[in-house]
Amino acid sequence: MVKKIVIFLAIISIVLLIYYKFFHEEKKIKEINLENTNTYNSNVLENVEYIATDSKGNLYIIRAAKGEIDYDNKDIIFLEDVRSMIKLINSEQINIRSDFGKYNTSNYDTIFSKNVIIDYLENEITGEYLDFSLIKNKMIFSKNIVYTNLENILQADVIEIDIDTKDTKIFMYEKNKKVNIKNKNF
């Protein structure tokens, strides 16, 4: 009887030793591989949304289908398929869309690029590059600018807007070229 117990215990010990040696270590390897995979992909984000309010009470919301954190500066996020909403105090909502963006999470400055569209009331501005800066308190829109409202179509190189006062400068880079304004009714 004692022999049977010793043999039984030996068999159980061998089975446990084999299980621990092969199956438990394999699980550890799989866990390590999963951790490495997550670390490798950790800088890519999907369905990104940032919401910020400045000291004046202005609201800024930026959304993107995809975002990628800059390896050199963790405050910078490169965005794709960007949608933004700006609600300034005592003003109507401004909507901005673009193919790409570069968002600074520490100061909320954003650069929108490629197929940029601003919708504001009955106004639409299209172009290729928009630098929206809270630090400078400006929106600088450039490259192939077309401004359209109910009555006019305007073409220019640059539209610069003061965020607080709404003062706007519209100009061309070259002095011999002029801003082109067409009335839709003529």
N, C-alpha and C positions, 0 to 999 in steps of 0.2 A: 504494500500500500504506500509506503514511504517512497519507494522507487517511482511509482506512478505520479505522485505529487511533485517530485523533483523533476521528472521528465516534463510534466505539464507546465511547471514554472519556467523551465528552460525554454520550452517552445514559445511561451508567451513573451519571455524576455527577448528572444530572437526576433519575433514578429514586431514587437515594439521598437527594437533597435533598427530593423529594416525600415519600418514606417518612418521613424524619426530621421534616419539618414537620408532617405530618398525623397519622401513626400514633403516633409517639413522644410527642407532646404530648397526644394523647387519652389515652394510658395514664397520664400524670402526673395528668390531671384526675380520672380514675377512682380512682387511689390517694388523692388528696386527699379526694375525697368519701367513700371508705371510712373514712379516718382520722377525719373529722368525725362520721360515723355512730357509730363505736365510742366516741368521746369523749362523745357525747350520751347513750348508753345505759350508760356505765360505772358508774353508781351502782346499777344493778339487778342482783341476783345471784339465781341459781336453785340449789336444792338446797344450801342453806347449812348448814355444820356448824362449831361452835366447841367446842373441848375445853379445859378449864382444870383445874388442880389448885392448891389453895391451900396455904399454908405448913403446914397441919395434915395434909395428905394427902387431903383430901376431893376427890372427882372430880365435875366438872360438865360435862355434855354437852348442848348445845342444837342442835337441828336445825330447819330450816324449809324449806318448799317454795319460798319467795321471800323475799328480803331487799332492802332499799333503804337505801343509805347516806345519812344526813342531810347535806345540802349545808352546813349551818351548823356541824356538829360531826362530823368524820369518825370519831369513836369511837362514835357512835350508829348502830345498825342497826335499822330498822323491819322486823318480820318478819310473815309470814303463814303460817298452818297450822303452828303451832309444836308441837314434841315435845321434851321435855327429860327428862334422867335425872340424878338426884343420888345419889351414893353417898357417904354420910358415914361416917367412921371409926366403928367399933363400932355400926353401925346398918344397917338394911335399906335397900334401894334405894327411892327416891321417884321416881315418874313423874309428869310434869306435861304436860297438853295444853291448848292454847287456840287460838282463831282468830287472835289477833294477839299481838304482843310487841314490846317495845322493849328492845334489848340494848346494854349499854355494854361495849365491847371492852377498855377500860382497867381497869375495876374489877369486871367480870363481873356487875354488878347487872342484874336483868331485871325488867321489868314485863310480866306476862301479862294479857291482857284478852279479854273476851267468850268465854263458854262454857268457862271454866277448870275443869279436872278434875285433882285430885290423887289418885293411887292409892298407898297405902302399906299393905303387908300386907293385911289384910282391911278396911281403911278406905278410904272414898272421900269427898272433899270437893268440892263443886261450888259455883261462884259466878261472879262477873263480873270480879273484879279481884284480882290477886295481885302484891304488891310483894316480890320476893325480893332481899334486900340482904346481901351479904357484909360490907360496911362496917358496917352496923348489927347484923349477926349475927342477922337476923330474917326471918321470912316473915309478912307481914301480908295476910290474905285478907279481902276485904270485898265487900259487895253481894250480897244474895240467897244467903247461905251455907246449904248443907244438908250436914250431916256424917252419914254413914251407916256403921255397922259391922254385925257379925252380929246384935247385939241391939237397937240403938237408932237413932233418927233424931233429929237435933238441928238446930234452925233458929236462926240468930243473925245479927247484923249484921256482926260481926268475929270472926275467930280470929287470934290473934297467937301465933307459935311462935318460941321462942329456938332457933336452929340447933344450938348446942352442947349445952345442957342439956335440950332438948326441953320445957322449961316452957311451958305453954300457957295463954293467957288467952282466954276466950270471953265476949263481952259484946254489949250492945245500945247504940246511940247515945243513945236516949232513956231516961232513968232510970225512967219509969213503965212501960216495956215490959220483958218478961222473956224470957230465953232459953227456947225451947220444946224439951222433950225428951220423946220418945214411945218407949216400949218396943214393939218389934215383936211381942212375944208377947201383948200385951193388946189 
